[in-house]
Amino acid sequence: MARMLIADDNPQLLNILSSAARREGFEPVTALDGRQALEAFRAQPPQIVLLDVMMPELDGFQVCREIRRESNVPVIMITARGEDFEKIMGLDIGADDYIVKPFSPSEVMARVRAVLRRISRGTEEPGKLLREAGLCVNLEDYSVFVDGKPVRLTKREVDMLWTLVHGRSRAYTREMLLDLLWGYDYYGDPRTVDSHMKRLRAKLDAVPHPSWEIRTIRNVGYKFEVLS
């Protein structure tokens, strides 16, 4: 049975979400603070994580950062407030989605299903390895190599790079990338894409790659291009 790690300092909410998870066929593993969440994650790696932002010991952002250093498991952040900066921060550090309290358990499980479907569609596409002009992107283990040199990227950055390389014949608008990588129901600022792209380029540019580039198309978005 697939495990779902649910971390929140509200015992009543934990019980409600655990019951909903069981109805969805998950085995819930719960934690009341950020430190417990990390310990539970490392003891029994789950298939998906529901992570409250405001928790004692370690907050949800800190826990998400630690998880992303070790795993690409899907993470959905839970926040009591709807401020855009919290949503953007959570997504920027590697969360796959967010949900704002108050919510219904059925809404949370719908978000879980949507995230898992997006990931499933990505992994079920024919081929998990792309090679272009010395660049190698592998979705099997989310590794990236530039002329044989490894480049350490987050899951979101690998997904973004894969999307651009896979669709190298087209330019992607910020809205298209938001839809493909964050999901159609994410209504955040398109500048989120720009902040991810800035970090992605900085990491890739640490290794020379004169035979290709990620171009900025003015008033449009971004495009992967092999240079002649």
C-alpha positions in Angstrom: 0.0 0.0 0.0 1.3 3.4 -1.0 2.2 5.6 2.0 1.2 9.3 2.5 3.1 11.4 5.0 0.8 14.0 6.6 2.5 16.6 8.8 0.4 19.1 10.8 0.4 20.3 14.4 -3.4 20.0 14.6 -4.3 16.5 15.8 -7.9 16.8 14.7 -6.9 17.8 11.2 -4.4 14.9 11.1 -7.2 12.5 11.9 -9.5 13.9 9.3 -6.8 13.8 6.6 -5.7 10.3 7.6 -9.2 9.0 7.3 -9.5 10.6 3.8 -6.1 9.1 2.8 -7.3 5.6 3.9 -10.4 6.0 1.7 -8.1 6.8 -1.2 -6.2 3.6 -0.6 -3.1 5.1 1.1 -1.4 4.1 4.4 -1.2 7.4 6.3 1.9 8.2 8.3 1.5 11.3 10.6 3.7 13.8 12.2 2.9 16.7 14.6 6.0 18.8 13.9 8.6 19.4 11.3 11.3 17.3 13.1 8.9 14.3 13.4 8.0 14.7 9.7 11.7 14.4 8.6 12.2 11.5 10.9 9.1 9.7 9.5 10.1 10.6 5.9 13.6 9.1 6.4 12.3 6.0 8.2 9.7 5.1 5.6 9.9 7.1 2.4 6.3 7.9 1.3 4.8 8.2 -2.2 3.5 11.7 -1.4 3.8 14.3 1.4 1.2 16.7 2.8 3.1 19.4 4.6 1.7 22.2 6.8 3.7 25.4 6.6 3.3 26.5 10.2 4.7 23.8 12.5 6.9 23.7 15.6 10.5 22.6 15.6 10.9 23.0 11.8 8.4 24.8 9.6 7.1 23.3 6.4 9.5 25.3 4.2 12.5 23.9 6.1 11.2 20.4 5.9 10.5 20.7 2.2 14.0 22.0 1.5 15.5 19.0 3.4 13.2 16.5 1.5 14.3 18.0 -1.8 17.9 17.5 -0.9 17.2 13.8 -0.7 14.2 13.0 -2.9 11.9 14.0 -5.7 8.8 12.7 -3.9 5.7 14.9 -4.6 5.0 17.5 -1.9 1.8 19.4 -1.4 2.1 22.4 1.0 -0.7 23.3 3.3 -1.0 27.0 4.4 -3.4 28.8 6.7 -3.1 31.9 4.6 -3.4 32.7 1.0 -0.6 35.2 0.5 1.0 34.9 -2.9 4.5 35.1 -1.4 4.0 32.0 0.7 2.6 30.1 -2.3 5.5 31.2 -4.6 8.1 30.4 -1.9 6.7 26.9 -1.4 6.7 26.3 -5.2 10.2 27.8 -5.6 11.8 25.5 -3.0 10.4 22.4 -4.7 6.8 21.9 -3.7 4.5 20.4 -6.4 1.3 22.1 -5.3 -0.3 24.1 -2.4 -3.7 24.2 -0.7 -5.1 26.9 1.5 -7.0 26.3 4.8 -9.9 25.9 5.3 -10.5 23.1 2.8 -12.5 19.9 2.5 -10.7 16.5 2.7 -12.1 15.7 -0.7 -10.4 18.8 -2.1 -7.1 17.7 -0.7 -7.4 14.2 -2.1 -8.4 15.7 -5.5 -5.1 17.7 -5.4 -3.2 14.5 -4.5 -4.7 12.7 -7.4 -3.9 15.6 -9.8 -0.3 15.8 -8.7 0.2 12.0 -9.0 -1.5 12.1 -12.5 0.9 14.8 -13.7 3.9 12.8 -12.4 2.5 9.6 -13.9 2.0 11.2 -17.3 5.6 12.4 -17.3 7.1 9.1 -16.4 4.8 7.2 -18.9 6.0 9.1 -21.9 8.1 7.1 -24.3 11.7 7.4 -23.3 13.1 8.9 -20.2 16.4 10.0 -21.6 17.1 13.0 -23.8 20.5 13.7 -25.5 21.1 17.0 -27.4 24.5 18.5 -28.3 26.3 17.2 -25.2 23.4 17.7 -22.8 21.9 14.6 -21.2 18.6 14.7 -19.2 17.5 11.5 -17.5 14.0 11.3 -15.9 14.7 7.9 -14.6 16.9 9.3 -11.8 16.5 13.0 -12.5 20.1 13.4 -13.4 21.6 16.0 -15.8 25.0 16.0 -17.5 26.6 18.6 -19.6 29.5 17.2 -21.7 29.7 14.4 -19.1 29.8 16.7 -16.1 27.0 16.3 -13.6 24.8 19.3 -12.8 22.8 19.1 -9.6 19.2 20.4 -10.2 16.0 20.3 -8.3 13.1 18.2 -9.6 11.3 21.3 -10.8 14.4 22.5 -12.7 14.9 19.1 -14.3 11.2 19.0 -15.4 11.6 22.5 -16.8 14.8 21.6 -18.7 13.2 18.3 -20.0 10.1 20.2 -21.3 12.3 22.7 -23.2 14.6 20.1 -24.7 11.8 17.7 -25.5 9.9 20.5 -27.3 13.0 22.1 -28.8 11.2 23.1 -32.0 8.9 25.5 -30.1 9.0 28.5 -27.8 7.1 28.1 -24.5 5.3 31.0 -22.9 5.4 31.5 -19.2 1.8 30.6 -19.0 2.4 27.3 -20.9 5.2 26.4 -18.5 3.1 27.2 -15.5 0.3 24.9 -16.9 2.7 22.1 -17.8 4.8 22.1 -14.6 2.6 23.6 -11.9 -0.8 22.5 -13.2 -3.8 24.2 -14.8 -5.2 25.1 -11.4 -2.2 27.2 -10.3 -3.0 30.9 -10.5 0.3 32.3 -9.3 2.5 34.9 -10.8 4.1 34.0 -14.1 7.3 35.5 -12.7 7.6 32.3 -10.8 8.8 30.8 -14.1 11.4 33.5 -14.4 12.8 32.9 -11.0 13.1 29.2 -11.7 14.7 29.8 -15.1 17.2 32.2 -13.5 18.4 29.5 -11.1 18.3 26.8 -13.8 20.5 28.9 -16.1 23.0 29.8 -13.4 23.5 26.1 -12.6 23.8 25.1 -16.2 26.2 27.9 -17.0 28.6 26.6 -14.4 29.6 24.2 -17.1 30.5 25.6 -20.6 28.0 24.5 -23.3 28.8 26.4 -26.5 26.7 24.1 -28.7 23.3 25.0 -27.1 21.4 27.6 -25.1 18.1 28.4 -23.5 17.0 31.5 -25.3 14.7 34.2 -24.0 12.1 35.0 -26.7 11.1 38.6 -26.1 7.4 39.0 -25.2 6.9 35.2 -25.5 9.0 33.1 -23.1 11.8 30.5 -23.5 13.1 28.1 -26.1 15.9 25.5 -26.1 18.1 25.9 -29.2 21.0 23.9 -30.6 23.6 26.3 -32.1 25.1 25.7 -35.5 
